[in-house]
Amino acid sequence: MKGIRKIAGLLLILAVCLGIGLAAAEGLTHDVLVLFTSDIHCGVDQGFTLVGLKAIKDTAEARGKHVLLVDDGDAVQGEAIGVMTQGMLPIELMNAVGYDAAVPGNHEFDYGMDRFFELAEAANFPYISCNFRKEGKLVFDPYIIKEFEGVKIAFVGASTPETLVSSTPRYFQDEKGNFIYDFTQGGDGSEFYAAVQKAVDDARAEGAQYVFLIAHLGNEASVKPYLYSDVIEHTNGINAVLDGHSHDTNKVVMKNKDGETVIRQACGTKMACIGWLQISAKDGSVDTGLYKWDNDLNVPALLGIENELNDLMLEKSAWVTETLSAEVGTSAVKLTIDDPEAKDSSGQPIRLIRMAETNLGDFVADAFLAASGADVAVANGGCIRTSIEAGKITAYDLLAVFPFGNKMMMAEVTGQQLLDALEWGASAVPEENGAFLHVAGLSYEIHTYIESTCTKNDDGMFTGVAGERRVKNVLVGGEPLDPDKIYKVASLSYVMVDHGDGHTAFDGGKIIWESEETDREILTNFIKNNLGGVIGAEYEAPYGQERIVAVQTAP
């Protein structure tokens, strides 16, 4: 069966390269093929790889197509090759492939603002965004226009306003803690929609016959009103949205505010898919789709592709792997971020770590508790990036789990503050939310039949609970939580003081300890010192140890 899939994959690439089933606009004699990637997260040597992407691009051009290549964000952070080079190696490889434009995703900023601008300067392609501002002025051009055979094609960039909380908020602030960068966020989303509309209208006024939004928006309900669907419903003049952020692979056809059809296409993560958009030379129509790769071997390995780009990728990957090859321990079980059974509508794994308990979430929270000696430890799901497979565990594996290099803190907070933090973390369940909290030393229920009444400000920060709470029956050390009692709570600095994912409930808590080790080193020490080098059967259940229970119907 796997062999059949490999053959199917090869045939798909052949069809792409030859232009089978592809088509292009009035005035064009050759099709326009737009290739797009999203949420690569440094997975440049996975799936198609950047080598396979360049092979598709080069072959399509050799067959006479007009080819463009864009990225929807989150390319430079997520795995060791990004962390070890502070994002520079992914940029160098993207330069070698020949990208035409990119939009900054929320994780482009994870190395700090100064480093992001260094990366943007090193890129041979422009970053574009119609809504990323400093002190009210756009940082980048809102769009670019490409022209083939007299036909102008515009790409408008849009970065999720959620970036302020899903990256590290202090990176967007001055030394006094005031936000000087923003993403045109706030209110009902109308200012953000207006920024998109202005860029679209300006591009049309420059003669663009086609306008495509390359966006890092996604479909996660917790970020409404900034979903791709919100933008389409409140704008006109966009032919298609090439979207990222939520790692889905969905193609959606919906109506804009004038009742006109707009296609939205996403292309997943880690180079498992490459997105395509085509303008047909025959009738000017626009369509989108995916090239999918589901083989165990990546494209260069299976097809035997050897070139300078592949040599560079192999050289750098080997350097990173060797540098982080030290064995930390072993695991008897797989620790997962994904639901081991359920899939989404396109057959992709559901990222459970952001909406429910998993054994990896338990493991991380236990490591935090052991390192700190706190009463309670909490770990936000958005910072836990990948699963740990059964077998040997290396430093490379743990860096993949925690690529951000955060430190841990412990604070004295009231039980009420802890309740508020849990409530904010549970506000989007059963939808994804990076703020979702995994716990140790504590258990709680989420009554999902109750709509969340959490409130937030225009910057996406938690401000309170306006009505009935979803989080109930909270136990600390087996005893009911006392809202007036002082508890020692440990978590990453990202949650405790940096307001990551909008967490503000711990503000005012007294910081009584800060780790010298990074998050990855804390996991390393827990495996070696507390588990005797082996992650064992206590973490066998993928859905965890029932520390977090979802109650779906009223008692």
Buried (B, 14 or more C-beta within 10 A) or exposed (E): EEEEBBEEBBEBBEEBBEBEEBBBBEEBEBBBBBBBBBBBBBBBBBBBBBBBBBBBBBBBEEBEBBBBBBBBBBBBBBBBBBBBBBBBBBBBBBEBBBBBBBBBBBBBBBBBBEBBEBBBEEBEBBBBBBBBBEEEEBBBBBBBBBEBEEBBBBBBBBBBBBBBBBBBBBBBBEEEEEBEBBBBBBEEBEBBBBBBBBBBBBBBEEEBBBBBBBBBBBBBBBBBBBBBBBBBBBBBBBBBBBBBBBBBBBBBEEEBEEEEEBBBBBBBBBBBBBBBBBBBBEEBEBBBBBBBBEBEEBBBBBBEBEBEBBEBBBEBBEBBEEEBEEEBBBBEBBBBBBBBEEEBEBEBBBBBBBBBBBBBBBBBBBBBBBBBEBBBBBBBBBBBBBBBEEEEBBBBBBBBBBBBEBBBBBBBBBBBBBBBBBBBBBBBBEBBBBBBBBBBBBBBBBBBEBEBBBBBEEBBBBEEBEEEBBBBEBBBEEEEBEEEBBBBBBBBBBBBBBBBBBBBBBBEBEEEBBBEEBBBBBBBBBBEEEBEEEBEEBBEBBBBBEBBBBBEEEE
